[in-house]
């Protein structure tokens, strides 16, 4: 039998090859626990709440090395809080939550000063926002809104230039709680 120009034997072979490739790809992905290595330095971010059961004591504790070992996104943008165009580098927030096995609908972001904001997980894209740990290639201090800042590529799309998005752009980020 021919299906769209592919005979049954070829289709069967393609399906088996696809399953094998998917299995190899899945084996290459780190487990939740492996994605976040045991912190050796100062813990700068805690991820807790509705996360993977593999999380030690119900939370993932990350130092800067753990964050920098994850996939990085960088973009240039201006902000309403800084001067000129800057390059922000960091881990997409969605990637962090996916690796943590997040299973909620809201992520509560908390700053060092206690400021909190709830971000709908449905609003997170694959590339934005990021949890930035570098500005123009260098770490930034608490005095300069660091060491972590949730940043959007504000200049790339008008949807990022809203009061809601600005409210989600929490600096001095210390904790993400999945609800």
VMD Tcl script that draws the C-alpha trace (Angstrom):
set ca {
  {0.00 0.00 0.00}
  {1.25 3.50 -0.85}
  {0.59 6.38 1.57}
  {1.47 9.76 0.13}
  {4.19 8.23 -2.03}
  {5.70 6.17 0.81}
  {5.14 2.40 0.87}
  {4.30 0.47 4.06}
  {7.84 -0.88 4.46}
  {9.40 2.57 4.16}
  {6.80 4.11 6.48}
  {7.40 1.39 9.06}
  {11.17 1.93 8.83}
  {10.73 5.69 9.22}
  {8.51 5.24 12.27}
  {11.02 2.87 13.91}
  {13.88 5.27 13.12}
  {11.87 8.16 14.54}
  {11.13 6.28 17.75}
  {14.80 5.33 18.10}
  {15.88 8.92 17.48}
  {13.36 10.20 20.03}
  {14.63 7.69 22.59}
  {18.24 8.77 22.02}
  {17.24 12.44 22.29}
  {15.38 11.78 25.55}
  {18.42 9.98 26.99}
  {20.59 12.99 26.12}
  {18.37 15.37 28.12}
  {19.36 15.72 31.77}
  {16.91 14.67 34.45}
  {15.54 17.43 36.65}
  {18.13 16.70 39.33}
  {21.01 16.57 36.82}
  {19.99 19.87 35.20}
  {20.74 21.72 38.41}
  {24.04 20.64 39.85}
  {24.54 20.78 43.60}
  {25.47 24.39 44.40}
  {29.12 24.87 45.30}
  {28.92 28.63 45.56}
  {26.44 31.11 46.98}
  {22.83 30.15 46.24}
  {21.35 32.99 44.22}
  {18.08 31.40 43.07}
  {15.61 29.00 44.68}
  {12.91 27.25 42.64}
  {10.18 25.60 44.69}
  {6.45 24.91 44.83}
  {4.95 22.56 42.23}
  {8.26 21.23 40.91}
  {9.64 17.76 40.25}
  {9.60 15.24 43.07}
  {13.35 14.89 42.37}
  {13.96 18.33 43.92}
  {16.05 17.90 47.08}
  {13.85 18.88 50.06}
  {11.23 20.21 47.62}
  {13.38 22.97 46.11}
  {16.17 23.49 43.64}
  {19.00 25.74 44.85}
  {21.11 27.28 42.11}
  {24.40 29.12 42.18}
  {25.72 31.17 39.28}
  {27.63 28.20 37.83}
  {24.43 26.12 37.61}
  {22.65 28.96 35.80}
  {25.52 29.56 33.41}
  {25.64 25.84 32.54}
  {22.10 26.05 31.10}
  {21.09 27.21 27.60}
  {21.69 30.94 27.26}
  {19.80 33.58 25.31}
  {21.16 37.08 24.71}
  {19.49 40.14 23.23}
  {19.99 43.88 23.00}
  {17.30 46.15 24.32}
  {16.67 49.39 26.15}
  {14.76 49.45 29.43}
  {12.86 52.15 31.28}
  {15.28 51.72 34.20}
  {18.65 52.00 32.44}
  {20.46 54.27 30.01}
  {20.97 53.24 26.38}
  {20.84 49.88 24.68}
  {22.31 46.99 26.68}
  {22.93 43.32 25.96}
  {21.26 41.01 28.47}
  {22.31 37.34 28.73}
  {20.66 34.62 30.74}
  {18.46 31.55 30.83}
  {14.92 31.69 29.46}
  {12.53 31.58 32.41}
  {10.48 28.89 30.65}
  {13.61 26.71 30.32}
  {14.33 27.02 34.05}
  {10.79 26.04 34.94}
  {10.71 23.17 32.43}
  {13.97 21.78 33.82}
  {12.57 22.07 37.34}
  {9.55 20.01 36.30}
  {7.14 22.87 37.01}
  {3.51 21.81 36.86}
  {1.61 24.93 37.86}
  {-0.10 27.79 36.05}
  {1.54 30.69 37.89}
  {5.12 31.42 38.87}
  {5.59 33.80 41.76}
  {8.84 35.73 41.45}
  {10.32 37.24 44.61}
  {13.03 39.87 44.93}
  {15.57 40.29 47.71}
  {13.54 43.20 49.11}
  {10.36 41.09 49.33}
  {8.71 42.49 46.18}
  {6.64 39.72 44.56}
  {4.82 39.35 41.29}
  {2.80 36.49 39.83}
  {3.50 35.68 36.18}
  {1.13 33.38 34.26}
  {3.16 30.44 32.92}
  {1.11 30.61 29.71}
  {2.71 34.02 29.02}
  {6.27 32.63 28.99}
  {7.92 32.16 25.61}
  {10.80 29.92 24.64}
  {13.17 32.88 24.30}
  {11.63 35.52 26.58}
  {11.68 36.54 29.28}
  {15.10 35.53 30.48}
  {16.59 35.40 33.95}
  {19.53 37.65 33.11}
  {22.83 37.18 34.91}
  {25.00 39.33 32.60}
  {24.64 42.82 31.24}
  {27.00 43.63 28.37}
  {28.87 40.39 29.10}
  {29.54 41.05 32.78}
  {27.81 40.08 36.02}
  {25.96 42.87 37.77}
  {25.71 43.61 41.48}
  {22.71 44.00 43.77}
  {23.29 47.74 43.56}
  {22.80 47.48 39.76}
  {19.61 45.33 39.95}
  {21.48 42.01 40.16}
  {22.61 39.44 40.42}
  {19.47 38.22 38.58}
  {16.85 40.16 36.67}
  {13.81 38.95 34.70}
  {14.17 40.84 31.43}
  {12.15 40.96 28.22}
  {13.40 42.12 24.80}
  {11.31 45.28 25.18}
  {12.38 46.80 21.87}
  {11.53 43.71 19.82}
  {7.74 43.84 20.18}
  {5.17 46.37 21.34}
  {3.57 43.68 23.55}
  {6.61 43.95 25.84}
  {6.08 47.70 26.33}
  {3.24 47.48 28.83}
  {2.79 48.16 32.52}
  {2.08 44.46 33.07}
  {5.35 43.37 31.44}
  {7.28 46.05 33.30}
  {5.77 44.75 36.57}
  {6.95 41.20 35.68}
  {10.50 42.52 35.12}
  {11.64 41.90 38.66}
  {15.25 42.64 39.52}
  {17.29 41.26 42.43}
  {15.39 38.03 41.80}
  {15.99 35.41 44.51}
  {13.10 32.94 44.34}
  {10.61 31.37 41.92}
  {7.62 29.55 43.42}
  {5.46 27.51 41.06}
  {1.75 27.47 41.94}
}
mol new
graphics top color blue
foreach p $ca { graphics top sphere $p radius 0.5 }
foreach p [lrange $ca 0 end-1] q [lrange $ca 1 end] { graphics top cylinder $p $q radius 0.2 }
display resetview
